[in-house]
C-alpha cells in the first residue's frame, strides 16, 4: 500500500473566557451522550470485540499510520451510540499506567453540548475540577471543540461541540477502511442509544457526588434506593439516580453499604483501584431480537433461577412480549406506575470484574428495575463467589 500523507492535527487551546457562560440561555444544556470512551491495554482487539460481540460498526481510526506515534484510537458506531476505544502503544504515554492501575475501563462519558466554552466557564464557576480546558481541532472539513471536567475517580465528562464538522469523525482521524479490511456485513442487534451510565463510588461518598451533579452540572435527584431496597442476605448497596433538566442524561451512583459479606461494589472498587463506571445501559426497541442476536455473537449474560419467572405474571402483569421467550433468554421484567421495562445484564466484559453492560427496553417505565434488584444481586453474588471475592 502506498504511504499516505497525514498531518497530525494538534488541538489548539482556546483562551479561557469566564464571560462565555453568559452568551447562551442554558450553558449546562446537554443534548445527548456524545460518546463513551474506553481505555484498553489492546485497543485493536477490544474494538474487534465490540464490533463482533455487540455489532458496532468501525467508523474511524487514528494511530501510528496517521502520524500518532504513542496511542491508537478506534471509533465505533451503532445507531445513536458512539464507542471510542483507545490504547497506549508506548510506556511513556499516560494511558499506559492508567490501564495498568484500573484495567480496561471507561475514561470518559462525554456530553454533546451547544457551546463548549459556555459549559466549561459555567462548570468552573460552580466548582468543577478541570481535566481539559476548551480546545479546538480544525481541518478543511470544519472544527470540533472539547473541554472536560473530572467526576468520580479519574473518570471525566467531556463536553463536545461539533460545529457541523463534515470530515471523518474528528480532525486527525481517517476512515477505518483506509487501513483495515471493511468488516463483512453483519446482523443488526438494534442497540439504539445510551439509556444510563452507572458509577460506583466508595462507601460514604455517594452524597458528595450527588452534590457534585447538583451543584456543578445542575442535575436533580430522580430516584433514591436505600440499602433496604437493594440488599441480599450477604451484601447491600445504596443508589441515587441523577438526571439533567431534559431527563435525557441519567447517571445513577452506587455506594456499598455495611453488610455481612463483601458487596459487588466493594469487589469493583478493589479491582478497579477506585471509583469508576460500573455499567452502561443501552436501549433497544426489541429486547428479544437484541438478546438473541447478542447471545449468538457470544455475549455472556447473567442468569436468574427459573423460579424468578413463576412470579413475573403476578408482579408485572400483562406485557406484549411472549413470556416463554423472555424466560428462555433470561430477560428480567419490572413494572411501575408509568409502564413496564425489560432488562438483562452481561457478565463483566473485560478481564477484571468491573465494567458490564445492561440491555434495556422501556415500555413507559422510566425506572431501573427495582423489582429485579434482589434476583439480580443474588445472581451477581453467585458470580462473585465463583471468583473467590464474596
Ligand atoms: Fe442499570
Boltz pocket constraint, residues with backbone or C-beta under 6 A from the ligand:
constraints:
  - pocket:
      binder: B
      contacts: [[A, 196], [A, 198], [A, 279], [A, 281], [A, 358], [A, 368]]
      max_distance: 6.0
